[in-house]
Amino acid sequence: MKIVIAGAGDMGTHLARMLSGSGHDITIADVDTKALAEVGSLADVITVEGDVTQFSVLRKAGVRKCDLFIAVRSVENDNILSSVMAKQLGAKKVIARVDSKEYLEPSSKEIFIDMGLDYIFYPEQIAAREVINLLGHTSSAEHVDFAAGKLSLIAFRLELTSPLLGRMIIDPEYYNEDLDYRTVAIVRGTQTIIPTVTDRYEEGDMVYAIVRHGATQRVVELSGRHDVVIRNMMILGGSRVGIRIATEMQNDVNVKMVEFDAAKAHHLAEMLDKTLVINEDGRDTEAMMEEDLAGMDAFVSVTGSSETNILAAMLAKRMGVKRVIAEVENINYISLAKSIGVDTIINKKLVTASNIFRFTMTTDVQSIKCLTGSQAEVMEFIVKPNSPATKYTIRDLGLPEDATIGGVVRGDRVFIAVDDTQINAYDRVVVFAMPESVMRVAEFFN
């Protein structure tokens, strides 16, 4: 697939690296020569210098023949304009990043569709929605629903009290479709492991499991942890993500928001009528103790600084807060934040990539999620008639070694996938795979 990315900032660079690694023909355009040089050194891409709101630059980038145009510059008007221009020049699909939730309202989206935009996305809203979802599943580091919630992917770290410690990950004695869950991967240190019959659970493992509807709580308790009822929560940072979370949560829980900038704190206090807004430095231990950080059930750190968010999250964990979530936009810091005990990492690049990546798939993929705690991706496919997946059991299918099928939904029936499972046409199949195998895996269901 030929893809043109407009914008070589953080998000454009991340998309270029991810998509070029999947075998696509990538061109990235920007006015910033230095940014283009950096992305050119990190990914196998063609770079074009120039303003993407000019027809000459879009033509030079090859928009006339591109299958997908993605506009991710920091200025939303440039993204909308360049996307409309790209569509008129011949781009088959166009996607634009916006920075206003007003643009996502149904009436606005209809206008954008009439203008030729196939999809618009607001990264801050996507990130906020993810945080709110995770606050509803307080024992899981990650939680993704598939097939209308009939199957879920959950991630949890094994504590010293977990009954799983030392047990075989794949136990042939109990390995059948009546299982409540299947462990599809574990992250041990920085390594993602697709388990075999010789692997056993160890303390500190981050377990990724596909779980049947209704069994999530029972499975999470195997981690040695229990869900926390959130009554009091603190949000550090009056960012757009923080505002969105507070707006959604303030009617149900007691929310405190800590904002360093005094003028902004005053503005937020007027905007969020049921949220207590405090003008303090979230890195100041004494100030946070005075604001009863230790009495919080949840702490969410979403300032514009990854370093501040990690430090504040460490403080919250040290003071006994049971559920700690931090926004870490520097991808190089994610493994560090995990290693020091931050429960969950949110990264706008990754949650946005999940929304965009499905547009690059030729197979009927219903959803795809790029995971923050692992290099892997999890996908939901609808199996096409006569596809390779329908002709063999999973054991004989020949899937790549770094991919595994976790669960299958067939009408109202839900079952965990095992080696003897036979997949049928129109089944919904949840697959866990490393990035380099995603495209090969998709071919089995097409």
QUIFENJO-V522623 format. One record per backbone hydrogen bond with DSSP energy under -0.5 kcal/mol. CO is the residue of the C=O (numbers start at 1). NH is the residue of the N-H. Records with the same first field share a line. If there is no record, write none. Layout:
# QUIFENJO-V522623
CO = NH, NH
This chain:
# QUIFENJO-V522623
1 = 3, 25
2 = 67, 68
3 = 27
4 = 6, 70
5 = 7, 29
6 = 72
9 = 13
10 = 14
11 = 15
12 = 16
13 = 17
14 = 18
15 = 19
16 = 20
17 = 21
19 = 22, 24
20 = 23
24 = 26
25 = 3
26 = 46
27 = 5
28 = 48
29 = 7
30 = 50
31 = 33
32 = 36
33 = 37
34 = 38
35 = 39
36 = 40
37 = 41
38 = 42
39 = 43
43 = 45
46 = 28
48 = 30
50 = 52
51 = 54
54 = 58
55 = 59
56 = 60
57 = 61
58 = 63
59 = 62
62 = 65
63 = 66
66 = 92
67 = 93
68 = 4
69 = 71, 95
70 = 6, 72
71 = 97
74 = 76
75 = 79
76 = 80
77 = 81
78 = 82
79 = 83
80 = 84
81 = 85
82 = 86
83 = 87
84 = 88
85 = 89
86 = 90, 91
87 = 90
93 = 69
94 = 118, 119
95 = 71
96 = 121
100 = 103
101 = 104
102 = 105
105 = 108, 109
106 = 110
107 = 111
108 = 112
109 = 113
110 = 114
111 = 115
112 = 116, 117
113 = 116
119 = 96
121 = 98, 123
122 = 125, 126
123 = 127
124 = 128
125 = 129
126 = 130
127 = 131
128 = 132
129 = 133
130 = 134
131 = 135
132 = 136
133 = 136
134 = 137
137 = 140
142 = 155
144 = 153
146 = 150, 151
147 = 150
150 = 213
151 = 146
152 = 154, 211
153 = 144
154 = 209
155 = 141, 142
156 = 207
157 = 159
158 = 204
159 = 162
162 = 165
164 = 167
167 = 201
169 = 171
170 = 172
171 = 174, 175
172 = 175
174 = 176
176 = 179
177 = 416
180 = 212
182 = 184, 210
185 = 208
186 = 188, 193
187 = 189, 206
188 = 190, 191
191 = 188, 193
193 = 186, 195
196 = 199
199 = 169, 170
201 = 166
202 = 205
205 = 158, 207
206 = 187
207 = 156, 209
208 = 184, 185
209 = 154, 211
210 = 182
211 = 152
212 = 215
215 = 219
216 = 220
217 = 221
219 = 222
220 = 223, 225
221 = 224
222 = 164
223 = 159
228 = 230
229 = 231
231 = 254
232 = 297, 298
233 = 256
234 = 300
235 = 237, 258
236 = 302
239 = 243
240 = 244
241 = 245
242 = 246
243 = 247
244 = 248
245 = 249
246 = 250
249 = 252, 253
253 = 255
254 = 233
255 = 276
256 = 235
257 = 259, 278
258 = 237
259 = 280
261 = 265
262 = 266
263 = 267
264 = 268
265 = 269
266 = 270
267 = 271
268 = 272
271 = 273
272 = 275
274 = 255
275 = 277
276 = 257
278 = 259, 280
280 = 282
281 = 284
283 = 285
284 = 288
285 = 289
286 = 290
287 = 291
288 = 293
289 = 292
292 = 295
293 = 296
297 = 323
298 = 234
299 = 325
300 = 236, 302
301 = 327
304 = 306
305 = 309
306 = 310
307 = 311
308 = 312
309 = 313
310 = 314
311 = 315
312 = 316
313 = 317
314 = 318
315 = 319
316 = 321
317 = 320
322 = 324
323 = 299
324 = 344
325 = 301
326 = 328, 346
327 = 329
329 = 331
330 = 333
331 = 334
333 = 337
334 = 338
335 = 339
336 = 340
337 = 342
338 = 341
344 = 326
346 = 328
347 = 351
348 = 352
349 = 353
350 = 354
351 = 355
352 = 355, 356
353 = 357
354 = 358
356 = 359
357 = 360
358 = 361
363 = 365
364 = 366, 382
367 = 380
369 = 371, 378
376 = 371
377 = 433
378 = 369
379 = 381, 431
380 = 366, 367
381 = 383, 429
383 = 426
384 = 387
387 = 390
388 = 391
389 = 423
392 = 423
393 = 396
394 = 397
400 = 403
402 = 434
404 = 406, 432
406 = 417
407 = 430
408 = 410, 415
409 = 411, 428
410 = 413
413 = 410
415 = 408
418 = 421
419 = 395
421 = 394
424 = 427
427 = 383, 429
428 = 409
429 = 381, 431
430 = 406, 407
431 = 379
432 = 404
433 = 377
434 = 437, 438
435 = 438
437 = 441
438 = 442
439 = 443
440 = 444
441 = 444
442 = 445
443 = 446
444 = 389
445 = 384
